[in-house]
Amino acid sequence: MQHFASDNYAPVHPEVMAAIAAANDGAAVSYGDDPVSARLQDRATEVFGERARIFPVLNGTGANVISLMASAPRWGAVIASDVAHIHTDENGAPERVGSLKVLAVPSVAGRIGPDAVDRYAGDIGNVQRAQPAVLSLTQVTELGTVYSVADLKLLADAAHAAGLRVHVDGSRLANAAATLGVGLREITTDVGVDVVSLGAAKNGGMLGEAVVVLTDDDAGSGDAAGPTGAVPYLRKATMQLASKTRFVSAQLLALLGEPGTPTSGTSTSGAAGTADGAPLWLRNAVHSNSMAARLRSGIEAAGLLEPGTGVRVTYPTEANVVFATLPRAAADRAREHARFYDWAPGESADRVEVRWMCAWDTTASDVDDFVRAIAAAL
Ligand SMILES: Cc1ncc(COP(=O)(O)O)c(C=O)c1O
């Protein structure tokens, strides 16, 4: 099937499949007390730092809800961008399941700044107001942009200064690290992030993601009195604990790499397979990012960037997705070649904003054929 619809349309990467098959070796203790999950924990400390504790879960919404519940009291609130997945695309799960109000703040190209914290800091201590307890950032943002290391540090410092914890929805954390040419630790632990929802499904996994608690020594201790000691209980209570957790752990391990292997690698070369010895998360992210860059430049090189009549790219292409507006009729014709989603209304009634997303399995010829299809549709 031809598509530029979503990175979760992609098949499972063969190395992930092989890891699942390798984990299918006789009986193992259930609920995460198995050798594969133990190796994953060892690997998480190598990748994210000594204090990191990793909890495999079933999906990204679950990872977000558990992360937020673990970081806020029942009367708490979460500050996030107005386009945050937790705000717009989780059917209110943080509110319904987590009892946490999401305080949405205006974003610019998907990003928010430290003023997001200032906006609600005055509510702290006011019993009339849901208590701001967490700043949640999405990295890569929902609009395909990436927070720089410096921006993340500023945001985390502002949140901590106001007494808030910092959560990163890292559904596409790998793509952000690949863009920035840094490891996963540099954009999480090292800038002061407290808890991460670590994506896998969009990066070549089958199903499953993880909550990674970075800064709390109680994490996973089973001491539910501590804020993040609660994660094991929350994972069960929110129905996110797989009895055969080893098969989720195997996927995460395939992506992060086995203990003792490089945690990062040359990531900015822009082509799959050129990141020597790099872990799979990075190879897949470098590749999907490079396909979006090819799509973006292909559209330009084909002369399709024509405001009003042709394509108008709406956000910077910083990771694995291109957002653009074009005439609705042309979008529908291009869709006969490859499936993709409408994202928002366009500048006028006859134009629409679309999202063209690339994945680990998108090929250069998929992209080039799609550029030709858009040209023909226009
Ligand atoms: C930014 C972001 N966060 C979280 C999720 C949630 O993932 P899931 O569909 O696995 O619940 C998605 C899925 O599209 C996403 O794009």
The ligand as an SDF file (V2000), in Angstrom:
LIG
                    3D

 16 16  0  0  0  0  0  0  0  0999 V2000
    2.5960   12.8250   19.5720 C   0  0  0  0  0  0  0  0  0  0  0  0
    1.8690   11.5610   19.9040 C   0  0  0  0  0  0  0  0  0  0  0  0
    1.7630   11.1850   21.1790 N   0  0  0  0  0  0  0  0  0  0  0  0
    1.1270   10.0730   21.5370 C   0  0  0  0  0  0  0  0  0  0  0  0
    0.5490    9.2450   20.5950 C   0  0  0  0  0  0  0  0  0  0  0  0
   -0.2640    8.0950   21.1180 C   0  0  0  0  0  0  0  0  0  0  0  0
   -0.0220    6.8870   20.6180 O   0  0  0  0  0  0  0  0  0  0  0  0
   -1.0750    5.6990   20.6540 P   0  0  0  0  0  0  0  0  0  0  0  0
   -1.8710    5.8000   19.4170 O   0  0  0  0  0  0  0  0  0  0  0  0
   -0.1710    4.5240   20.7010 O   0  0  0  0  0  0  0  0  0  0  0  0
   -1.9080    5.7940   21.8850 O   0  0  0  0  0  0  0  0  0  0  0  0
    0.6380    9.5850   19.2320 C   0  0  0  0  0  0  0  0  0  0  0  0
    0.0150    8.7420   18.1940 C   0  0  0  0  0  0  0  0  0  0  0  0
   -0.2450    9.1360   17.0990 O   0  0  0  0  0  0  0  0  0  0  0  0
    1.3140   10.7800   18.8890 C   0  0  0  0  0  0  0  0  0  0  0  0
    1.4190   11.1810   17.6090 O   0  0  0  0  0  0  0  0  0  0  0  0
  1  2  1  0
  2  3  1  0
  2 15  2  0
  3  4  2  0
  4  5  1  0
  5  6  1  0
  5 12  2  0
  6  7  1  0
  7  8  1  0
  8  9  2  0
  8 10  1  0
  8 11  1  0
 12 13  1  0
 12 15  1  0
 13 14  2  0
 15 16  1  0
M  END
$$$$
